[in-house]
Amino acid sequence: MTPALAAEGLVKAWGGLRAVDGVSFTLAPGEMLALIGPNGAGKSTCFNMLNGQIRPDAGRVRLAGRDVTGLPPRAIWRLGVGRTFQVTATFASMTVLDNVRMALLSHARRLLGLWRPAAREFTAEAEALLTRVGMADQAGRPCGVLAYGDLKRLELAMALANQPHLLLMDEPTAGMAPAERMALMAETAAVARAGGIAVLFTEHDMDVVFTHADRVLVLDGGRLIAGGAPEAVRADPRVRQVYLGGGPA
């Protein structure tokens, strides 16, 4: 099976510092892959190369076998890559439903000069996406009054608007209560596995990582130091030393 995502020898240096140094991995359709590591390990730089925000100094990025190295973020988004961010990006004065409509309109490449036509576009599709993430009952509420956990679910619905084959999720549970974190990632896993969507996520909450990831990759100093099933990574002595606090497994 062709991987949904393949990173091949990615390198990015800032001056004399190699933020990412020869990182390679693959991600299968429907797989949940966590990328973890201490602060400064290179996670964000790696993510930004995959998403097209940063061009690698060396290496390749392939989506379903297609070389997309150096393409801008919008071009990569149009190829079926959704992304969520550590800080949510929604229109606070618009309703939940209208935020999802705007994402759908963008995916359809429609430019509308007036808001009124937009209100008639993609209602059913937007409602279906909100149902998938458990937000259908809040469709008419302004985003500005939502709880933070609900904003994260809305952002997931918007990320699904381009019918992605790959989701890149940067700290998806940041700022959420522990129960909300588990619920959001359970919803994400269910959506991903039902639709065959590959998910790569960074996360500092190890309970979330070891509960929901199929595999875990660990970065330290820009290099991958471990990778595999969650329990194997948790027990790895080097991982425990540099990230999980040391001590016996």
Salt bridges, closest charged atoms under 4 A:
GLU8 OE2 - ARG62 NE 2.91
ASP21 OD1 - ARG18 NH1 2.82
ASP21 OD2 - ARG223 NE 2.88
GLU31 OE2 - ARG215 NE 2.51
ASP57 OD1 - LYS12 NZ 3.24
ASP67 OD2 - ARG60 NH2 2.75
ASP98 OD1 - ARG101 NH1 2.31
GLU121 OE1 - ARG110 NH1 2.74
ASP150 OD1 - ARG153 NH2 2.33
ASP170 OD2 - ARG83 NH2 3.63
GLU171 OE2 - HIS204 NE2 3.17
ASP205 OD2 - ARG181 NH1 2.73
ASP214 OD1 - ARG193 NH2 2.82
GLU231 OE1 - ARG234 NE 3.39
